[in-house]
């Protein structure tokens, strides 16, 4: 069998599909791409009525593809205009747009920037009504398969729900030269000079991964010599409450050495001439 389409030259149809398929026999069932309805059964001759229906489907598909491209381009322009490049985004910035363009930007941002499952129409409506338009001091959440959005201090956050309850209270022994998987994500290290945790300081000591239980203290790099409460630091860094218990804490023996993604702690910071571990949670 052969695959037949309209004959085109430089975007202009030279010979339409119907002229090329009428009278031929279907090698397999030919289906409507939207409803999966059988248009022509296998081994049946294609008639002019079949050809016209196939051409209509082709035109409809081309129009839908063209419309999708246009709305994606509009979303890209709005994202650039609002200077939205990452996650989270400013709710005030989003609300400068008309509602239909807010929804369009949200669809594009969630799928192409955040790499999440796109919400259906009902969930998108809920994001606008229940999250964007919520009281400033509230923390509403809308979830759908494999994704959720929440607001905190005027910003919209999107992520995948993670279940770390299995390791939440455990002390995980770790060798920093090796990656470590936690709830589908990887704790990875890269050695470099003068950055990260001092390799020398970690030698012959037990390195653990833990998660926040409450009451943690640390000495952040570049701050005064006294210890700071981790709770206060999270508030200062404006870390959303639901993310705080999911951030890996690196301990050397029983002393907090790094809050991954936020700070290194003294006295474990690599000196300018020392080899260090840069740690990321991916």
Secondary structure, DSSP 8 states (H G I E B T S, - for coil): ------EEETTEEEE-HHHHHTT-B-SS-EE-TTT--EEE-TT-B--HHHHHHHHHHHHHHHHHHHHHHHHHHHHHHHHHHTT--SSSEEHHHHTTS-HHHHHHHHHHIIIIIS------HHHHHHIIIIIITS-TT---EEEETTEEEEEETTEEEEE-----TTTTT--EE--TTS-EEETTEEEEEEEEETSSEEHHHHTTS-EEEE---S--EE-BTTS-SS-EEHHHHHHHTT--HHHHTTS-EEEETTEEEEETTTEEBTT-B--TTSEEEEEEE-
